[in-house]
Amino acid sequence: MRSQAKTQPPAQLLAGYTGENYFDEMLDAEGQPRPHYRRFRELFQSFAPSEFELKRQSVDLAFLRQGVTFNVYGDSAGTEKIFPFDLLPRIIPAAEWKESSAASSSASPR
């Protein structure tokens, strides 16, 4: 079986996406990727929508098989629901994490 070379699809997943009127972790106010998101965004844009959908389905199946589910009581279907999981990470630079961590630890009662 011959392997086929993977061609890069056009950047589609974030086409037309803007972070207008709210804070966006990935994009700055001008719509440019923040420094800590640049590499991730490049990699993310290399996926075709169908490829991303397959990855999402794989995560859903893994969660279902591993029991990462919940029930909604009162739901007429009464079935297990897969725990929602976002494949887009929230990347927090170390300096921001340190600042946030320090603020939350000083605010919590001991």
C-alpha positions, 0 to 999 in steps of 0.5 A: 500500500502506497502512502499518499502525500498529504496536501495542505488544505486552505486555511478554512477552520478560522476563516471569517472568525473575528474576536470582535466585541469581546475578549478573545484568548487567541486574537488581539484587538486587531484580529492578529494571533497573540504571540503565545497562540501563533504556533497553535493557530498555524497548526490548527489551520492545517486541518481540513474541517473533515479532519477536525471533525474526525478528531472531535468524534475520536475524543467523544468516543474515547470519553464514552468508552472511558465513562466520562459521561453524565446524566441529565435527570428529568431528561426524557431520553434518560441517556448518558451524555458525553462530557463536553470538551473543547478541542481548542486549548486555552493557552495561558503564558507562564507570567499570566498564570503566575499572576493569576495563581498568586491573586487567587491564592491570596484571595482564598481564606485559609 
